[in-house]
Amino acid sequence: MKFLLVLLAVLVLLWLLRGSVQRRMPPPRGKAAAPPAPQPMLRCALCGTHLPRDEALPGRGGVFCDDAHRAAFEKSHPES
Ligand SMILES: [Zn+2]
C-alpha cells in the first residue's frame, strides 16, 4: 500500500513538472500569429503626422489624418 502511494506521488509530481515545462515554452508561431504586413506611411498634408495608409483619409491636395484636418486644408486651399 505504501508503495502505491509513493508511485502515485511520483506520477503526480511528473505530471506537474510536465505542465510547468509546457507553460514555459513560447506559443508556436503560426500564420495566425504573424504580424501584419508593413504598410507605407503617409503624411498628413496639414499637420505632417505620419500614419499608415489604411488610416489615411484621401482628400483634395493629399491625404489627411482625420476629417477635421481634411476640411481645414480644403478650406484654406480653395479650389481654383
Ligand atoms: Zn493632420
PDB file of the backbone (N, CA, C, O) and the ligand in Angstrom, with CONECT records:
HET     ZN  A 101       1
ATOM      1  N   MET A   1       0.835  -1.209   0.000  1.00  0.00           N
ATOM      2  CA  MET A   1       0.000   0.000   0.000  1.00  0.00           C
ATOM      3  C   MET A   1       0.866   1.254   0.000  1.00  0.00           C
ATOM      4  O   MET A   1       0.586   2.226  -0.701  1.00  0.00           O
ATOM      5  N   LYS A   2       1.925   1.205   0.805  1.00  0.00           N
ATOM      6  CA  LYS A   2       2.821   2.355   0.870  1.00  0.00           C
ATOM      7  C   LYS A   2       3.481   2.590  -0.489  1.00  0.00           C
ATOM      8  O   LYS A   2       3.671   3.731  -0.910  1.00  0.00           O
ATOM      9  N   PHE A   3       3.829   1.483  -1.173  1.00  0.00           N
ATOM     10  CA  PHE A   3       4.453   1.581  -2.489  1.00  0.00           C
ATOM     11  C   PHE A   3       3.515   2.275  -3.486  1.00  0.00           C
ATOM     12  O   PHE A   3       3.963   3.082  -4.300  1.00  0.00           O
ATOM     13  N   LEU A   4       2.243   1.968  -3.423  1.00  0.00           N
ATOM     14  CA  LEU A   4       1.264   2.584  -4.323  1.00  0.00           C
ATOM     15  C   LEU A   4       1.170   4.094  -4.090  1.00  0.00           C
ATOM     16  O   LEU A   4       1.067   4.878  -5.034  1.00  0.00           O
ATOM     17  N   LEU A   5       1.207   4.482  -2.817  1.00  0.00           N
ATOM     18  CA  LEU A   5       1.129   5.918  -2.507  1.00  0.00           C
ATOM     19  C   LEU A   5       2.347   6.657  -3.049  1.00  0.00           C
ATOM     20  O   LEU A   5       2.226   7.752  -3.598  1.00  0.00           O
ATOM     21  N   VAL A   6       3.535   6.041  -2.890  1.00  0.00           N
ATOM     22  CA  VAL A   6       4.761   6.668  -3.393  1.00  0.00           C
ATOM     23  C   VAL A   6       4.705   6.764  -4.915  1.00  0.00           C
ATOM     24  O   VAL A   6       5.067   7.785  -5.499  1.00  0.00           O
ATOM     25  N   LEU A   7       4.246   5.688  -5.545  1.00  0.00           N
ATOM     26  CA  LEU A   7       4.138   5.692  -7.007  1.00  0.00           C
ATOM     27  C   LEU A   7       3.169   6.786  -7.469  1.00  0.00           C
ATOM     28  O   LEU A   7       3.431   7.497  -8.438  1.00  0.00           O
ATOM     29  N   LEU A   8       2.050   6.902  -6.759  1.00  0.00           N
ATOM     30  CA  LEU A   8       1.066   7.925  -7.109  1.00  0.00           C
ATOM     31  C   LEU A   8       1.673   9.326  -6.950  1.00  0.00           C
ATOM     32  O   LEU A   8       1.464  10.197  -7.794  1.00  0.00           O
ATOM     33  N   ALA A   9       2.429   9.535  -5.856  1.00  0.00           N
ATOM     34  CA  ALA A   9       3.052  10.844  -5.616  1.00  0.00           C
ATOM     35  C   ALA A   9       4.049  11.168  -6.724  1.00  0.00           C
ATOM     36  O   ALA A   9       4.100  12.305  -7.194  1.00  0.00           O
ATOM     37  N   VAL A  10       4.837  10.187  -7.143  1.00  0.00           N
ATOM     38  CA  VAL A  10       5.816  10.404  -8.206  1.00  0.00           C
ATOM     39  C   VAL A  10       5.113  10.750  -9.516  1.00  0.00           C
ATOM     40  O   VAL A  10       5.535  11.650 -10.240  1.00  0.00           O
ATOM     41  N   LEU A  11       4.037  10.024  -9.809  1.00  0.00           N
ATOM     42  CA  LEU A  11       3.297  10.297 -11.045  1.00  0.00           C
ATOM     43  C   LEU A  11       2.703  11.710 -11.042  1.00  0.00           C
ATOM     44  O   LEU A  11       2.749  12.417 -12.048  1.00  0.00           O
ATOM     45  N   VAL A  12       2.149  12.104  -9.899  1.00  0.00           N
ATOM     46  CA  VAL A  12       1.574  13.454  -9.801  1.00  0.00           C
ATOM     47  C   VAL A  12       2.673  14.496  -9.963  1.00  0.00           C
ATOM     48  O   VAL A  12       2.482  15.515 -10.627  1.00  0.00           O
ATOM     49  N   LEU A  13       3.839  14.229  -9.343  1.00  0.00           N
ATOM     50  CA  LEU A  13       4.967  15.163  -9.451  1.00  0.00           C
ATOM     51  C   LEU A  13       5.412  15.296 -10.910  1.00  0.00           C
ATOM     52  O   LEU A  13       5.641  16.405 -11.394  1.00  0.00           O
ATOM     53  N   LEU A  14       5.533  14.171 -11.603  1.00  0.00           N
ATOM     54  CA  LEU A  14       5.938  14.202 -13.012  1.00  0.00           C
ATOM     55  C   LEU A  14       4.909  14.957 -13.857  1.00  0.00           C
ATOM     56  O   LEU A  14       5.264  15.713 -14.761  1.00  0.00           O
ATOM     57  N   TRP A  15       3.635  14.740 -13.547  1.00  0.00           N
ATOM     58  CA  TRP A  15       2.566  15.401 -14.313  1.00  0.00           C
ATOM     59  C   TRP A  15       2.635  16.917 -14.106  1.00  0.00           C
ATOM     60  O   TRP A  15       2.457  17.695 -15.043  1.00  0.00           O
ATOM     61  N   LEU A  16       2.905  17.324 -12.827  1.00  0.00           N
ATOM     62  CA  LEU A  16       3.001  18.754 -12.547  1.00  0.00           C
ATOM     63  C   LEU A  16       4.210  19.368 -13.246  1.00  0.00           C
ATOM     64  O   LEU A  16       4.120  20.465 -13.797  1.00  0.00           O
ATOM     65  N   LEU A  17       5.341  18.661 -13.226  1.00  0.00           N
ATOM     66  CA  LEU A  17       6.552  19.179 -13.873  1.00  0.00           C
ATOM     67  C   LEU A  17       6.325  19.326 -15.373  1.00  0.00           C
ATOM     68  O   LEU A  17       6.738  20.314 -15.981  1.00  0.00           O
ATOM     69  N   ARG A  18       5.670  18.341 -15.958  1.00  0.00           N
ATOM     70  CA  ARG A  18       5.419  18.393 -17.402  1.00  0.00           C
ATOM     71  C   ARG A  18       4.552  19.607 -17.755  1.00  0.00           C
ATOM     72  O   ARG A  18       4.786  20.274 -18.762  1.00  0.00           O
ATOM     73  N   GLY A  19       3.558  19.883 -16.923  1.00  0.00           N
ATOM     74  CA  GLY A  19       2.683  21.025 -17.168  1.00  0.00           C
ATOM     75  C   GLY A  19       3.437  22.339 -17.082  1.00  0.00           C
ATOM     76  O   GLY A  19       3.201  23.240 -17.887  1.00  0.00           O
ATOM     77  N   SER A  20       4.352  22.465 -16.107  1.00  0.00           N
ATOM     78  CA  SER A  20       5.074  23.730 -15.970  1.00  0.00           C
ATOM     79  C   SER A  20       6.066  23.922 -17.108  1.00  0.00           C
ATOM     80  O   SER A  20       6.308  25.054 -17.527  1.00  0.00           O
ATOM     81  N   VAL A  21       6.646  22.835 -17.618  1.00  0.00           N
ATOM     82  CA  VAL A  21       7.565  22.951 -18.748  1.00  0.00           C
ATOM     83  C   VAL A  21       6.803  23.418 -19.982  1.00  0.00           C
ATOM     84  O   VAL A  21       7.284  24.266 -20.733  1.00  0.00           O
ATOM     85  N   GLN A  22       5.601  22.855 -20.190  1.00  0.00           N
ATOM     86  CA  GLN A  22       4.824  23.256 -21.358  1.00  0.00           C
ATOM     87  C   GLN A  22       4.391  24.712 -21.270  1.00  0.00           C
ATOM     88  O   GLN A  22       4.297  25.394 -22.290  1.00  0.00           O
ATOM     89  N   ARG A  23       4.125  25.196 -20.054  1.00  0.00           N
ATOM     90  CA  ARG A  23       3.698  26.581 -19.915  1.00  0.00           C
ATOM     91  C   ARG A  23       4.837  27.551 -20.221  1.00  0.00           C
ATOM     92  O   ARG A  23       4.612  28.665 -20.695  1.00  0.00           O
ATOM     93  N   ARG A  24       6.088  27.097 -19.936  1.00  0.00           N
ATOM     94  CA  ARG A  24       7.223  27.993 -20.160  1.00  0.00           C
ATOM     95  C   ARG A  24       7.594  28.101 -21.636  1.00  0.00           C
ATOM     96  O   ARG A  24       8.260  29.051 -22.048  1.00  0.00           O
ATOM     97  N   MET A  25       7.154  27.110 -22.437  1.00  0.00           N
ATOM     98  CA  MET A  25       7.532  27.154 -23.846  1.00  0.00           C
ATOM     99  C   MET A  25       6.747  28.246 -24.571  1.00  0.00           C
ATOM    100  O   MET A  25       5.561  28.428 -24.297  1.00  0.00           O
ATOM    101  N   PRO A  26       7.374  28.966 -25.476  1.00  0.00           N
ATOM    102  CA  PRO A  26       6.653  30.013 -26.200  1.00  0.00           C
ATOM    103  C   PRO A  26       5.596  29.412 -27.107  1.00  0.00           C
ATOM    104  O   PRO A  26       5.747  28.278 -27.561  1.00  0.00           O
ATOM    105  N   PRO A  27       4.536  30.146 -27.377  1.00  0.00           N
ATOM    106  CA  PRO A  27       3.491  29.631 -28.251  1.00  0.00           C
ATOM    107  C   PRO A  27       4.034  29.400 -29.656  1.00  0.00           C
ATOM    108  O   PRO A  27       4.914  30.135 -30.106  1.00  0.00           O
ATOM    109  N   PRO A  28       3.524  28.394 -30.350  1.00  0.00           N
ATOM    110  CA  PRO A  28       4.026  28.129 -31.703  1.00  0.00           C
ATOM    111  C   PRO A  28       3.713  29.291 -32.634  1.00  0.00           C
ATOM    112  O   PRO A  28       2.669  29.934 -32.536  1.00  0.00           O
ATOM    113  N   ARG A  29       4.655  29.537 -33.541  1.00  0.00           N
ATOM    114  CA  ARG A  29       4.470  30.655 -34.467  1.00  0.00           C
ATOM    115  C   ARG A  29       3.757  30.158 -35.713  1.00  0.00           C
ATOM    116  O   ARG A  29       4.363  29.529 -36.581  1.00  0.00           O
ATOM    117  N   GLY A  30       2.481  30.442 -35.790  1.00  0.00           N
ATOM    118  CA  GLY A  30       1.701  30.046 -36.957  1.00  0.00           C
ATOM    119  C   GLY A  30       1.422  31.250 -37.825  1.00  0.00           C
ATOM    120  O   GLY A  30       1.901  32.355 -37.571  1.00  0.00           O
ATOM    121  N   LYS A  31       0.640  31.008 -38.845  1.00  0.00           N
ATOM    122  CA  LYS A  31       0.294  32.115 -39.733  1.00  0.00           C
ATOM    123  C   LYS A  31      -0.622  33.105 -39.023  1.00  0.00           C
ATOM    124  O   LYS A  31      -0.601  34.300 -39.318  1.00  0.00           O
ATOM    125  N   ALA A  32      -1.435  32.598 -38.074  1.00  0.00           N
ATOM    126  CA  ALA A  32      -2.362  33.482 -37.380  1.00  0.00           C
ATOM    127  C   ALA A  32      -1.620  34.467 -36.489  1.00  0.00           C
ATOM    128  O   ALA A  32      -2.085  35.588 -36.281  1.00  0.00           O
ATOM    129  N   ALA A  33      -0.455  34.056 -35.955  1.00  0.00           N
ATOM    130  CA  ALA A  33       0.290  34.926 -35.050  1.00  0.00           C
ATOM    131  C   ALA A  33       1.247  35.843 -35.802  1.00  0.00           C
ATOM    132  O   ALA A  33       1.903  36.685 -35.189  1.00  0.00           O
ATOM    133  N   ALA A  34       1.336  35.693 -37.105  1.00  0.00           N
ATOM    134  CA  ALA A  34       2.273  36.513 -37.865  1.00  0.00           C
ATOM    135  C   ALA A  34       1.832  37.974 -37.840  1.00  0.00           C
ATOM    136  O   ALA A  34       0.638  38.263 -37.926  1.00  0.00           O
ATOM    137  N   PRO A  35       2.782  38.887 -37.722  1.00  0.00           N
ATOM    138  CA  PRO A  35       2.411  40.308 -37.716  1.00  0.00           C
ATOM    139  C   PRO A  35       1.894  40.728 -39.087  1.00  0.00           C
ATOM    140  O   PRO A  35       2.258  40.132 -40.101  1.00  0.00           O
ATOM    141  N   PRO A  36       1.053  41.746 -39.117  1.00  0.00           N
ATOM    142  CA  PRO A  36       0.544  42.205 -40.410  1.00  0.00           C
ATOM    143  C   PRO A  36       1.661  42.757 -41.277  1.00  0.00           C
ATOM    144  O   PRO A  36       2.679  43.236 -40.778  1.00  0.00           O
ATOM    145  N   ALA A  37       1.454  42.683 -42.564  1.00  0.00           N
ATOM    146  CA  ALA A  37       2.472  43.161 -43.494  1.00  0.00           C
ATOM    147  C   ALA A  37       2.693  44.661 -43.289  1.00  0.00           C
ATOM    148  O   ALA A  37       1.745  45.396 -43.014  1.00  0.00           O
ATOM    149  N   PRO A  38       3.920  45.106 -43.419  1.00  0.00           N
ATOM    150  CA  PRO A  38       4.185  46.537 -43.230  1.00  0.00           C
ATOM    151  C   PRO A  38       3.476  47.371 -44.289  1.00  0.00           C
ATOM    152  O   PRO A  38       3.381  46.984 -45.454  1.00  0.00           O
ATOM    153  N   GLN A  39       2.985  48.518 -43.855  1.00  0.00           N
ATOM    154  CA  GLN A  39       2.274  49.399 -44.769  1.00  0.00           C
ATOM    155  C   GLN A  39       3.105  50.646 -45.006  1.00  0.00           C
ATOM    156  O   GLN A  39       3.866  51.058 -44.131  1.00  0.00           O
ATOM    157  N   PRO A  40       2.972  51.237 -46.149  1.00  0.00           N
ATOM    158  CA  PRO A  40       3.656  52.509 -46.365  1.00  0.00           C
ATOM    159  C   PRO A  40       3.045  53.577 -45.469  1.00  0.00           C
ATOM    160  O   PRO A  40       1.833  53.600 -45.255  1.00  0.00           O
ATOM    161  N   MET A  41       3.888  54.458 -44.949  1.00  0.00           N
ATOM    162  CA  MET A  41       3.414  55.536 -44.100  1.00  0.00           C
ATOM    163  C   MET A  41       3.180  56.774 -44.960  1.00  0.00           C
ATOM    164  O   MET A  41       4.015  57.144 -45.786  1.00  0.00           O
ATOM    165  N   LEU A  42       2.037  57.399 -44.751  1.00  0.00           N
ATOM    166  CA  LEU A  42       1.707  58.616 -45.492  1.00  0.00           C
ATOM    167  C   LEU A  42       1.718  59.793 -44.525  1.00  0.00           C
ATOM    168  O   LEU A  42       1.605  59.613 -43.312  1.00  0.00           O
ATOM    169  N   ARG A  43       1.854  60.990 -45.066  1.00  0.00           N
ATOM    170  CA  ARG A  43       1.988  62.183 -44.253  1.00  0.00           C
ATOM    171  C   ARG A  43       0.747  63.055 -44.426  1.00  0.00           C
ATOM    172  O   ARG A  43       0.328  63.348 -45.545  1.00  0.00           O
ATOM    173  N   CYS A  44       0.176  63.456 -43.315  1.00  0.00           N
ATOM    174  CA  CYS A  44      -0.976  64.351 -43.364  1.00  0.00           C
ATOM    175  C   CYS A  44      -0.547  65.666 -44.006  1.00  0.00           C
ATOM    176  O   CYS A  44       0.466  66.251 -43.624  1.00  0.00           O
ATOM    177  N   ALA A  45      -1.329  66.126 -44.989  1.00  0.00           N
ATOM    178  CA  ALA A  45      -0.956  67.336 -45.715  1.00  0.00           C
ATOM    179  C   ALA A  45      -1.069  68.587 -44.841  1.00  0.00           C
ATOM    180  O   ALA A  45      -0.477  69.618 -45.160  1.00  0.00           O
ATOM    181  N   LEU A  46      -1.821  68.504 -43.745  1.00  0.00           N
ATOM    182  CA  LEU A  46      -1.993  69.693 -42.902  1.00  0.00           C
ATOM    183  C   LEU A  46      -0.996  69.715 -41.744  1.00  0.00           C
ATOM    184  O   LEU A  46      -0.255  70.686 -41.589  1.00  0.00           O
ATOM    185  N   CYS A  47      -0.968  68.669 -40.936  1.00  0.00           N
ATOM    186  CA  CYS A  47      -0.155  68.713 -39.723  1.00  0.00           C
ATOM    187  C   CYS A  47       1.150  67.933 -39.854  1.00  0.00           C
ATOM    188  O   CYS A  47       2.034  68.071 -39.009  1.00  0.00           O
ATOM    189  N   GLY A  48       1.284  67.122 -40.894  1.00  0.00           N
ATOM    190  CA  GLY A  48       2.545  66.409 -41.100  1.00  0.00           C
ATOM    191  C   GLY A  48       2.652  65.109 -40.328  1.00  0.00           C
ATOM    192  O   GLY A  48       3.697  64.459 -40.366  1.00  0.00           O
ATOM    193  N   THR A  49       1.598  64.712 -39.628  1.00  0.00           N
ATOM    194  CA  THR A  49       1.620  63.447 -38.896  1.00  0.00           C
ATOM    195  C   THR A  49       1.727  62.279 -39.873  1.00  0.00           C
ATOM    196  O   THR A  49       1.030  62.239 -40.886  1.00  0.00           O
ATOM    197  N   HIS A  50       2.601  61.339 -39.559  1.00  0.00           N
ATOM    198  CA  HIS A  50       2.710  60.149 -40.395  1.00  0.00           C
ATOM    199  C   HIS A  50       1.726  59.109 -39.893  1.00  0.00           C
ATOM    200  O   HIS A  50       1.594  58.898 -38.687  1.00  0.00           O
ATOM    201  N   LEU A  51       1.041  58.464 -40.816  1.00  0.00           N
ATOM    202  CA  LEU A  51       0.059  57.454 -40.438  1.00  0.00           C
ATOM    203  C   LEU A  51       0.037  56.363 -41.493  1.00  0.00           C
ATOM    204  O   LEU A  51       0.367  56.604 -42.654  1.00  0.00           O
ATOM    205  N   PRO A  52      -0.360  55.139 -41.078  1.00  0.00           N
ATOM    206  CA  PRO A  52      -0.420  54.044 -42.052  1.00  0.00           C
ATOM    207  C   PRO A  52      -1.446  54.315 -43.137  1.00  0.00           C
ATOM    208  O   PRO A  52      -2.432  55.023 -42.928  1.00  0.00           O
ATOM    209  N   ARG A  53      -1.189  53.733 -44.303  1.00  0.00           N
ATOM    210  CA  ARG A  53      -2.052  54.010 -45.460  1.00  0.00           C
ATOM    211  C   ARG A  53      -3.505  53.670 -45.177  1.00  0.00           C
ATOM    212  O   ARG A  53      -4.400  54.364 -45.661  1.00  0.00           O
ATOM    213  N   ASP A  54      -3.767  52.602 -44.393  1.00  0.00           N
ATOM    214  CA  ASP A  54      -5.142  52.204 -44.102  1.00  0.00           C
ATOM    215  C   ASP A  54      -5.903  53.275 -43.324  1.00  0.00           C
ATOM    216  O   ASP A  54      -7.124  53.374 -43.444  1.00  0.00           O
ATOM    217  N   GLU A  55      -5.193  54.076 -42.527  1.00  0.00           N
ATOM    218  CA  GLU A  55      -5.862  55.067 -41.679  1.00  0.00           C
ATOM    219  C   GLU A  55      -5.920  56.435 -42.327  1.00  0.00           C
ATOM    220  O   GLU A  55      -6.585  57.333 -41.811  1.00  0.00           O
ATOM    221  N   ALA A  56      -5.236  56.613 -43.445  1.00  0.00           N
ATOM    222  CA  ALA A  56      -5.193  57.925 -44.082  1.00  0.00           C
ATOM    223  C   ALA A  56      -6.491  58.199 -44.827  1.00  0.00           C
ATOM    224  O   ALA A  56      -7.063  57.306 -45.452  1.00  0.00           O
ATOM    225  N   LEU A  57      -6.953  59.456 -44.752  1.00  0.00           N
ATOM    226  CA  LEU A  57      -8.155  59.860 -45.481  1.00  0.00           C
ATOM    227  C   LEU A  57      -7.716  60.631 -46.717  1.00  0.00           C
ATOM    228  O   LEU A  57      -7.107  61.695 -46.608  1.00  0.00           O
ATOM    229  N   PRO A  58      -8.024  60.098 -47.886  1.00  0.00           N
ATOM    230  CA  PRO A  58      -7.646  60.832 -49.099  1.00  0.00           C
ATOM    231  C   PRO A  58      -8.521  62.069 -49.257  1.00  0.00           C
ATOM    232  O   PRO A  58      -9.711  62.051 -48.944  1.00  0.00           O
ATOM    233  N   GLY A  59      -7.923  63.122 -49.738  1.00  0.00           N
ATOM    234  CA  GLY A  59      -8.676  64.352 -49.965  1.00  0.00           C
ATOM    235  C   GLY A  59      -8.017  65.160 -51.056  1.00  0.00           C
ATOM    236  O   GLY A  59      -7.023  64.742 -51.651  1.00  0.00           O
ATOM    237  N   ARG A  60      -8.576  66.304 -51.308  1.00  0.00           N
ATOM    238  CA  ARG A  60      -8.004  67.190 -52.312  1.00  0.00           C
ATOM    239  C   ARG A  60      -6.674  67.724 -51.754  1.00  0.00           C
ATOM    240  O   ARG A  60      -6.647  68.304 -50.668  1.00  0.00           O
ATOM    241  N   GLY A  61      -5.606  67.534 -52.474  1.00  0.00           N
ATOM    242  CA  GLY A  61      -4.315  68.058 -52.057  1.00  0.00           C
ATOM    243  C   GLY A  61      -3.491  67.076 -51.244  1.00  0.00           C
ATOM    244  O   GLY A  61      -2.431  67.449 -50.740  1.00  0.00           O
ATOM    245  N   GLY A  62      -3.934  65.845 -51.099  1.00  0.00           N
ATOM    246  CA  GLY A  62      -3.128  64.856 -50.390  1.00  0.00           C
ATOM    247  C   GLY A  62      -3.976  63.981 -49.493  1.00  0.00           C
ATOM    248  O   GLY A  62      -5.180  63.832 -49.703  1.00  0.00           O
ATOM    249  N   VAL A  63      -3.335  63.402 -48.488  1.00  0.00           N
ATOM    250  CA  VAL A  63      -4.052  62.573 -47.530  1.00  0.00           C
ATOM    251  C   VAL A  63      -4.008  63.257 -46.176  1.00  0.00           C
ATOM    252  O   VAL A  63      -3.134  64.084 -45.914  1.00  0.00           O
ATOM    253  N   PHE A  64      -4.963  62.905 -45.311  1.00  0.00           N
ATOM    254  CA  PHE A  64      -5.116  63.594 -44.039  1.00  0.00           C
ATOM    255  C   PHE A  64      -5.306  62.592 -42.910  1.00  0.00           C
ATOM    256  O   PHE A  64      -5.727  61.456 -43.131  1.00  0.00           O
ATOM    257  N   CYS A  65      -4.984  63.040 -41.679  1.00  0.00           N
ATOM    258  CA  CYS A  65      -5.090  62.138 -40.538  1.00  0.00           C
ATOM    259  C   CYS A  65      -6.530  62.045 -40.043  1.00  0.00           C
ATOM    260  O   CYS A  65      -6.899  61.021 -39.468  1.00  0.00           O
ATOM    261  N   ASP A  66      -7.349  63.059 -40.239  1.00  0.00           N
ATOM    262  CA  ASP A  66      -8.759  62.964 -39.868  1.00  0.00           C
ATOM    263  C   ASP A  66      -9.588  63.961 -40.675  1.00  0.00           C
ATOM    264  O   ASP A  66      -9.067  64.773 -41.439  1.00  0.00           O
ATOM    265  N   ASP A  67     -10.894  63.864 -40.471  1.00  0.00           N
ATOM    266  CA  ASP A  67     -11.823  64.701 -41.238  1.00  0.00           C
ATOM    267  C   ASP A  67     -11.599  66.186 -40.983  1.00  0.00           C
ATOM    268  O   ASP A  67     -11.697  67.000 -41.901  1.00  0.00           O
ATOM    269  N   ALA A  68     -11.297  66.540 -39.727  1.00  0.00           N
ATOM    270  CA  ALA A  68     -11.134  67.949 -39.384  1.00  0.00           C
ATOM    271  C   ALA A  68      -9.960  68.551 -40.157  1.00  0.00           C
ATOM    272  O   ALA A  68     -10.053  69.677 -40.646  1.00  0.00           O
ATOM    273  N   HIS A  69      -8.860  67.808 -40.267  1.00  0.00           N
ATOM    274  CA  HIS A  69      -7.704  68.329 -40.990  1.00  0.00           C
ATOM    275  C   HIS A  69      -7.991  68.413 -42.484  1.00  0.00           C
ATOM    276  O   HIS A  69      -7.548  69.339 -43.164  1.00  0.00           O
ATOM    277  N   ARG A  70      -8.734  67.439 -42.979  1.00  0.00           N
ATOM    278  CA  ARG A  70      -9.073  67.498 -44.412  1.00  0.00           C
ATOM    279  C   ARG A  70      -9.945  68.732 -44.683  1.00  0.00           C
ATOM    280  O   ARG A  70      -9.723  69.449 -45.658  1.00  0.00           O
ATOM    281  N   ALA A  71     -10.928  68.974 -43.823  1.00  0.00           N
ATOM    282  CA  ALA A  71     -11.816  70.126 -44.014  1.00  0.00           C
ATOM    283  C   ALA A  71     -11.030  71.428 -43.878  1.00  0.00           C
ATOM    284  O   ALA A  71     -11.225  72.354 -44.666  1.00  0.00           O
ATOM    285  N   ALA A  72     -10.141  71.506 -42.883  1.00  0.00           N
ATOM    286  CA  ALA A  72      -9.364  72.729 -42.672  1.00  0.00           C
ATOM    287  C   ALA A  72      -8.445  72.993 -43.857  1.00  0.00           C
ATOM    288  O   ALA A  72      -8.299  74.134 -44.296  1.00  0.00           O
ATOM    289  N   PHE A  73      -7.824  71.930 -44.376  1.00  0.00           N
ATOM    290  CA  PHE A  73      -6.918  72.101 -45.505  1.00  0.00           C
ATOM    291  C   PHE A  73      -7.689  72.565 -46.735  1.00  0.00           C
ATOM    292  O   PHE A  73      -7.258  73.475 -47.442  1.00  0.00           O
ATOM    293  N   GLU A  74      -8.838  71.928 -46.984  1.00  0.00           N
ATOM    294  CA  GLU A  74      -9.599  72.287 -48.180  1.00  0.00           C
ATOM    295  C   GLU A  74     -10.200  73.687 -48.049  1.00  0.00           C
ATOM    296  O   GLU A  74     -10.434  74.362 -49.052  1.00  0.00           O
ATOM    297  N   LYS A  75     -10.451  74.122 -46.802  1.00  0.00           N
ATOM    298  CA  LYS A  75     -10.967  75.488 -46.596  1.00  0.00           C
ATOM    299  C   LYS A  75      -9.881  76.514 -46.860  1.00  0.00           C
ATOM    300  O   LYS A  75     -10.141  77.570 -47.439  1.00  0.00           O
ATOM    301  N   SER A  76      -8.649  76.198 -46.430  1.00  0.00           N
ATOM    302  CA  SER A  76      -7.556  77.153 -46.613  1.00  0.00           C
ATOM    303  C   SER A  76      -6.943  77.093 -48.004  1.00  0.00           C
ATOM    304  O   SER A  76      -6.194  77.987 -48.396  1.00  0.00           O
ATOM    305  N   HIS A  77      -7.261  76.042 -48.748  1.00  0.00           N
ATOM    306  CA  HIS A  77      -6.793  75.922 -50.134  1.00  0.00           C
ATOM    307  C   HIS A  77      -8.004  75.772 -51.049  1.00  0.00           C
ATOM    308  O   HIS A  77      -8.271  74.679 -51.547  1.00  0.00           O
ATOM    309  N   PRO A  78      -8.745  76.870 -51.276  1.00  0.00           N
ATOM    310  CA  PRO A  78      -9.951  76.748 -52.092  1.00  0.00           C
ATOM    311  C   PRO A  78      -9.605  76.339 -53.523  1.00  0.00           C
ATOM    312  O   PRO A  78      -8.591  76.734 -54.096  1.00  0.00           O
ATOM    313  N   GLU A  79     -10.494  75.538 -54.051  1.00  0.00           N
ATOM    314  CA  GLU A  79     -10.284  75.039 -55.424  1.00  0.00           C
ATOM    315  C   GLU A  79     -10.315  76.219 -56.388  1.00  0.00           C
ATOM    316  O   GLU A  79     -11.214  77.057 -56.319  1.00  0.00           O
ATOM    317  N   SER A  80      -9.356  76.284 -57.266  1.00  0.00           N
ATOM    318  CA  SER A  80      -9.301  77.398 -58.198  1.00  0.00           C
ATOM    319  C   SER A  80      -9.952  77.036 -59.526  1.00  0.00           C
ATOM    320  O   SER A  80      -9.997  77.862 -60.437  1.00  0.00           O
TER     321      SER A  80
HETATM  322 ZN    ZN A 101      -3.357  66.046 -39.623  1.00  0.00          ZN2+
END
